[in-house]
Amino acid sequence: MTAAAKRIILSAEALLKAFGGNVAVQNVSMAFAEGRLHSILGPNGAGKTTLFNLLTKDLTPDTGTVRLEGADVTGLKPHQIARRGLSRSYQISSVYLDMTARENVWVASYRALAGGALVFWRRADRDAAVRDHADTYLRRLGLMSFADVPTKELSYGDQRLLEIAVTLASEPRIILLDEPTAGLSRQETEKVKRVIAALKGEFTIVMIEHNMGVVMEISDEISVMNRGAVIAHGSPAEIQGNKTVQEAYFGG
């Protein structure tokens, strides 16, 4: 099914963000279809992470609109966006290193089951529903054998998988992944790639990723940014054959 035939669940409309005289995102419009994996490519400094920050409201656009399921959410706070079903991972792993893997997922599970509240979350280990909820995602990501291991003792690849488990435990509809395979070995990259591919269809996924093999293999759609603007959009095959992309991103 084409993106046009799918329901648009998240969109950016003419977003602009400047820092002083530097325009980081320049009138960017994108539409993300339900159940699709939409990757965003571009060289360093292209504006990809700034765009993510605008979508999650970690930054406020100077002009433009963010819509979630058709509603204008441009004025909402990050936690309000999260409660509406948008969750993200970061370029640098943001899990709590001194907690166990299970405790990390408990936090997101308790938030999900308590309707966003995090009061007295440490009681979650006595709450069977929260424990079962957390273990569901640890098991799904292949991390159950590390459930009670301090996160700082996990490999970096397993820390990235744990971050995805935390993201899923918040029960989002839309997942934003910021360079999920950055810094990983080939074996770890393959593992993370398989996990992300398995989530397609169940979730809407927007992914920034520099590993071209990963992007071309698992993406449904790709948008390419350069110098803050979108220079191309299409299927993996269309992007591979795009001369503008080759010149701007692949070096001609």
C-alpha positions in Angstrom: 0.0 0.0 0.0 1.4 3.4 -0.9 2.0 6.2 1.7 -0.8 8.2 0.0 -3.3 5.4 0.8 -2.2 5.3 4.4 -3.5 7.6 7.1 -1.1 10.4 8.0 -0.5 10.3 11.7 2.2 12.9 12.1 3.1 15.8 10.0 5.5 18.8 9.8 4.2 21.8 7.9 6.7 24.5 6.8 8.8 24.2 10.0 11.5 26.8 10.4 14.1 27.0 13.2 17.1 29.3 13.3 19.8 29.7 16.0 21.0 33.3 15.6 21.9 33.6 11.9 22.1 29.9 11.3 18.9 28.3 9.8 18.9 24.7 11.1 15.5 23.7 9.6 14.3 25.7 6.6 10.6 25.4 5.8 10.5 21.6 6.1 7.3 19.8 5.4 7.0 16.0 5.9 4.1 13.6 6.4 4.5 10.3 8.3 2.0 7.6 7.4 0.6 5.1 9.9 2.5 1.9 10.2 5.3 2.9 7.9 9.1 3.2 8.6 10.2 6.6 7.3 13.9 7.3 7.4 15.6 10.7 7.3 19.0 10.9 5.8 21.5 13.7 5.5 25.1 14.7 6.2 26.1 16.0 9.7 24.5 19.4 10.2 21.7 18.8 7.8 19.0 19.6 10.5 17.8 16.0 11.1 18.0 16.0 14.9 16.7 19.6 15.1 13.7 18.4 13.1 13.2 15.6 15.7 13.4 18.1 18.5 10.7 20.2 16.8 8.4 17.2 16.4 8.8 16.2 20.0 8.6 19.8 21.2 12.0 19.7 22.8 12.3 22.8 20.6 9.6 25.3 19.5 9.6 26.2 15.8 10.0 29.9 14.8 7.2 29.3 12.3 5.3 26.3 11.0 3.0 23.7 12.5 3.3 20.2 13.9 0.2 18.0 13.6 -0.5 14.8 15.4 -3.5 12.8 14.1 -4.6 16.0 12.4 -4.6 18.2 15.6 -2.3 21.2 15.9 0.1 20.3 18.7 2.7 23.0 18.0 2.0 24.7 21.4 2.1 21.6 23.5 4.9 20.6 26.0 7.1 17.5 25.4 5.3 15.5 28.1 1.9 16.4 26.5 3.2 15.1 23.2 4.4 11.9 24.8 1.0 11.3 26.4 -0.6 11.5 23.0 1.5 8.6 21.9 4.8 9.9 20.5 8.0 8.5 22.0 11.6 8.9 21.0 15.1 7.5 21.6 18.2 9.7 21.5 21.4 9.7 19.5 23.3 9.0 22.8 21.7 6.2 24.9 19.6 7.8 27.7 18.9 4.8 29.9 19.7 5.0 33.6 23.1 3.2 34.0 22.8 2.6 37.7 19.5 0.9 37.4 18.9 -2.7 36.3 17.4 -3.3 32.8 14.1 -4.2 34.4 14.0 -1.1 36.5 14.6 1.1 33.5 11.6 -0.5 31.8 9.5 -0.3 35.0 9.7 3.5 34.9 8.1 3.6 31.4 5.7 0.8 32.3 4.5 2.6 35.5 4.0 5.8 33.5 1.9 3.9 30.9 -0.2 2.0 33.4 -0.7 5.0 35.7 -1.8 7.3 33.0 1.4 9.4 32.9 1.9 9.7 36.7 5.2 8.7 38.1 4.4 9.1 41.8 5.9 6.4 44.0 7.1 4.5 41.0 9.6 2.5 43.2 6.6 0.5 44.4 6.3 -0.9 40.9 8.4 -3.9 41.9 5.4 -5.0 44.1 2.9 -4.4 41.3 2.5 -7.6 39.3 0.8 -5.7 36.4 3.8 -3.3 36.0 6.3 -6.2 36.3 4.5 -8.2 33.7 4.2 -5.2 31.4 7.9 -4.5 31.7 8.9 -8.1 31.2 6.8 -8.3 28.0 9.1 -5.7 26.4 12.3 -7.1 27.9 11.4 -10.5 26.4 10.4 -9.0 23.1 13.8 -7.3 22.8 15.7 -10.4 23.9 16.8 -8.9 27.2 15.1 -11.1 29.8 18.4 -12.8 30.6 19.7 -9.4 31.6 16.6 -8.2 33.4 18.3 -7.9 36.8 21.8 -6.8 35.5 22.9 -3.2 36.2 22.5 -1.4 32.9 26.1 -0.1 33.0 27.2 -3.8 32.7 25.4 -4.4 29.5 27.1 -4.0 26.1 26.4 -0.8 24.3 24.3 -2.7 21.8 22.1 -4.1 24.5 21.8 -0.7 26.0 20.4 0.6 22.7 18.0 -2.4 22.7 17.0 -1.5 26.2 16.3 2.1 25.2 14.0 0.7 22.5 12.3 -1.5 25.1 11.8 1.6 27.3 10.3 3.5 24.4 7.9 0.6 23.6 6.9 0.2 27.3 5.4 3.7 27.2 2.9 2.3 24.7 3.4 4.8 21.9 1.8 4.8 18.5 4.7 6.7 16.9 8.4 6.0 17.6 11.2 8.4 16.7 14.7 6.7 16.6 17.8 8.9 16.5 20.7 6.9 15.0 19.8 3.6 16.7 22.9 1.8 15.3 25.5 4.5 15.9 28.6 3.1 17.5 27.5 -0.5 17.2 29.5 -3.4 15.9 28.3 -5.2 12.8 26.7 -8.0 14.8 25.0 -5.5 17.1 23.8 -3.5 14.1 22.2 -6.6 12.6 20.4 -7.4 15.9 19.0 -3.8 16.2 18.0 -3.8 12.5 16.0 -7.0 12.9 14.3 -5.6 16.0 13.3 -2.4 14.2 12.1 -4.3 11.1 9.9 -6.4 13.3 8.2 -3.3 14.7 7.1 -2.1 11.2 3.4 -2.1 10.7 2.6 -2.2 14.4 4.1 1.2 15.0 4.8 4.3 12.9 8.5 4.7 13.0 10.6 7.7 12.0 14.3 7.0 12.0 17.5 9.1 11.6 20.2 6.7 10.6 23.6 7.0 8.9 24.1 3.3 8.1 23.0 3.2 4.5 22.6 -0.5 4.4 20.2 -0.5 7.3 18.2 2.4 5.8 17.9 0.9 2.3 16.9 -2.6 3.6 14.2 -1.8 6.1 12.7 1.7 5.2 9.4 2.2 3.4 10.1 5.8 2.6 13.2 8.0 2.8 13.5 11.8 3.0 16.9 13.4 2.5 17.9 16.7 4.1 20.8 19.0 3.3 21.5 22.4 4.9 18.2 22.4 6.7 16.0 21.6 3.7 14.4 18.5 2.2 16.1 17.8 -1.1 14.5 14.5 -2.0 11.8 12.0 -0.9 10.9 8.6 -2.2 11.3 4.8 -1.9 14.8 3.3 -1.2 15.2 2.6 -4.9 14.2 6.1 -5.9 16.7 7.6 -3.4 19.5 5.4 -4.5 19.0 6.6 -8.1 18.5 10.3 -7.3 21.4 12.4 -8.7 20.7 15.3 -6.3 21.1 13.0 -3.3 24.3 11.5 -4.8 25.8 14.9 -5.2 24.8 16.3 -1.8 25.1 13.1 0.4 27.0 10.5 -1.4 29.6 12.9 -2.9 28.5 12.6 -6.5 
